[in-house]
Structures are given as C-alpha cells and as structure tokens.
C-alpha cells in the first residue's frame, strides 16, 4: 500500500478574512503524501501548519486549489458529505486530548461508533480492541479526571482509531505531556503507522517527536521550505 | 436510545445548576397546577354531574330571591320527576370556626335518592329520617373535626336568626370528586325554628321580621329526573309554570348550575391564565439561560463532536434533548407530583372550608407536563442552533 498517493494538494491557497483585511496563510502549496506515511509538520507559530492539517482533515476548505484525500476532492463535498467523510476516514488527536469529561473512557471511545450502524455488542468489542491497542485495558470505566495526561491521550488515540480510519491527524499530540509520557505516545503512533499502516499527519514543535516520523515538512509563512525524508536528514533537520 | 447516556451525563454535568433549573421548573408548574386545577376541576365535576340526571331550580333573580317551599311538592308531582328536595343554605358557625362548612336543609326522605352517588348505611339513614334534629355529614367533614355518629353538632346562626342543635345520625361517603364535607339536616327543623322565632319575638322585632322573611324559602330545589331526555323539557315546563308568579324561577341542569358558580368569578379565570402564561415565559428565561451557560462551557466539546463526524442535525438533537430532559424532569416533578400529592393527600382540608375537595385533573397535569416539554424545547432551541452552526475551527482554536 505504501507509495500510492493518499493526500494530494495542488496549488492550494488559504486566506482568512478579518474584517476588511485578507490574511494569507498558505500560498500555492503542492504536496503529495503517500499512503502509510508518517508525516511531521514543523514550523514557527503562524507558519500555517495547523491550517494545513485542518485542510487535509476536512475541517476547513482551501480558498484556491484542490485537496484530494484518498481519491476524494474535498472541495467538491457538501458540508453534510464532508462531515460523513470525516467520520469514516479521519481520526483526530488533539494536544489537550479533548475528551468529554462526563463520559468514561469507554464511552469516549465509543462516541464515533455511535454514528455507525454497528450493534451494541459490536461497538463494545471494537472499543475494547481500541483500548487494548493503546494499553488501557481495565480503565474503561474511569472518567478523564481519574486518568493521567498520558492515559487521557491514549483514550483520545483509541477514540481516533476505533472506526479504523486510514488517516490520523495529530495536532501537537505530546505538547501537554512530560518527556517520558510523550515518548510512549509517540511510540504508540509509530506502532499504529507501522503495524496498522495508518497514514499519520502530525503537527509538532518538538524535534524529538518529529524524528519519529518518516518524513518532515517545514513550513514558513505559508510556504513549504523543506521536505526531508531520509532518517539522517530528519535527525539533522529537526 | 444509543445517545441517551451522552444526553443524561451532560444533563448531570453541573448538578447544582441542573438541580436548580429542575426545581424552578417544578415549583412554578406545581403552583400553576394548583391555579389551573381549580377551574379545570370545577368544569370536570360540573360535566361529570351529567350522568345523575339532576336539574336545579332557583329564583330567577338569584339566590337572594324567594323560592316557596311548597313548590318542592308541586315539582315532585310533575311528569318525568322522580324526586325533589329543598336545598337551603344555612351557613352557621361551628364552635369558633370562622369559615362555615356547607350546611343544607333538605328533605331527609328523598335527599339520598336524589344525591344517589352518595352512600350511607341503611340504619343510619333510618335514624336520620326519624330524628328531626338529626343530621348526616360527609366522611371528610367527620374526619376533619373528629365527629362521630351520636355526637352533637351545634350550629350558631349567622345569616339566619336561629341556632340549630343537631345530632349526627349518620356519615355518608362517596367518590372523592364529590362534596364529602356537607352537613345535611331536616329542612323542617330549620323552618320550624324560624317560625318559632317569629312567634316568640313578637311581630314588631327585627329578628322576627328577618325570620318571617326567610321562613318557607326552599333556597333552591334539587330535582332528580327520570331520564336525561326529560331534563331540558322539565326545565322549560317548571319555568313556564312559575313565569307569571311573584317568584319566577330559573331551572337548569346541575352542570349549568355548577358553571354558573364559575361565571360568578368573573374574569378571574382569564387572570389566572395570564399568570400561567407569565410563568411559562419566566421559565423560558430561566431554562434558556441555564442551557446557554451550559453550551458556552462546551464550545470545544461540540467542536470535537462535529470534527469526529456528528452532523448539524445530530448536534441540534442532542442539545434539544438535554434541554427537554431537564425541563421535562421539572415538569414531571411539578405537574405529576402535584397530581399525585393531591390524589393522596386531602389538601382541601387546609383550605379552611373554602374547598370541599381538590384534585388535579389528568388533562391539567398532562398540560403541565406538555408546558414543561415546550419550555425545554423553546429554551434549548437557540443554544442548539448556535451549537449546530458553530465553526469547528473556532471551537477547536483553544486547543489547536
């Protein structure tokens, strides 16, 4: 599977309008990400990396150009269609985990499955599998408040993979974690990429996190300034 | 149903706020039920009296007008009439009580044939008929004042210039939505007492003048008809019979008679409805504010839900369901709680004699529940629409 295009951006511009001002964020961006690739997006604040992540995740639309993910041109989809597409194809991992505090770990992971037609029994099986993959067996009934930061992020990862999407987007997934816990989370992402062939796009400021990826893109002022793929270069660049 | 856990957990997210919203909805609806039930109950009881085939005759000018007691016999003899009894309000005071309970001078021989929804043991009825000073009282009146058969029941005249020394000969019972707080005694005893006052005080005294004026007045006449079909015709015949006399009559069905008391309250009914509407509006503000606060705190959570694939209509449904659940719980506690409380606790006894009975009709309780669901829906609508249309990017901005 690895090698065929999973994400293609062709001449993508993104601008935001703030009152009478037009703020360009991404300019004429071309990018191809192969299926099964683990891509790290790096760059200073305001460089457009989160905007790029939002575009490939279907959370935002390009002002100009095409964003094609797994053969679907996201710009042609209606709001309802793109919402459905996200549910089927994208798993989200956020810096602050963004779990629903009133739900248990099990219920948080089950949320995306509520949108499917799976039976309750099947949902339960899938949630247990996802929690086992992230190493949280036995913590199903804990609420986020009863979990550590690392465990919360594991629940968030379980929520992201429970529907078996082919694309995982992670925005600073280790930003709120200590070094050791961050290492465990990155290990888990590597495992998902390696063993389950998930395409991962990760925004990070952390060079150590970027080293886990097999490709690192550097953005600055909305433009792609560096694209590193070999391991030695990644270590040097990040 | 698969979203119920999510809805329930969110409703319980801030127990104090949710509890206060439920409590305010519940208390407002409880009070609204009391107000609305007063009218709904009167209407229901009036319409329920249809099955008893009774009509009521009174003076055409109202209760203050004279209705000669001789007409009871005349009416009872008419075709289509099974029985007739005078029903003369006495309004005496029992011991130091300020508010009199219902006391009526009746024809002991037929009153329970006419008010046949009431039951009384045969021996007690026989004792009542045999004792001119005897009285029969309702079960609730007996319970309220701990009165037993054989006890004396002295009543001090307030409207009437005579006192009555009654002896309880029986206790009647009946359905809970009928007046079980009446005191029925022999009309003859009242009338004879009035005549004695007239004679004893001489012809020139004011007491004697008043007693003479009231004596022989039946007050109103309750008539049991042979069939429902005969009722309208009988009303017309009775009124035609006395149209050209000194005391013309107004005869109507018991249902219409009951409604007449409602009409006496004038615009109070509309006033109560307006108060109810104001309560609903204020509830909307309370519930709406609570829901809006709750949703403001969950901006990023809504964004996450939308990011992982919850569409607009589902978000709308979840927020509205939560609002309806909270307000509906308040409604269930307030409206249905009021209904069951009034069913199991005799709240009329706390009305100081103003109400013979009180209950919340089912249609009123369900109206209250419906109002609470409407309040939930309306109060949740704006927060729900805002949440459904909120931007995922803006919602995630705090964390992205």
Interface residues (C-beta under 8 A of the other chain):
Chain A: X50 X54 X57 X59 X60 X79 X80 X83 X84 X86 X87 X88 X92 X94 X95 X96 X98 X100 X101 X102 X103 X107 X111 X112 X114 X115 X120 X159 X171
Chain B: X2 X3 X5 X6 X9 X10 X12 X13 X300 X301 X304 X305 X306 X307 X308 X309 X310 X311 X312 X314 X392 X393 X396 X398 X399 X400
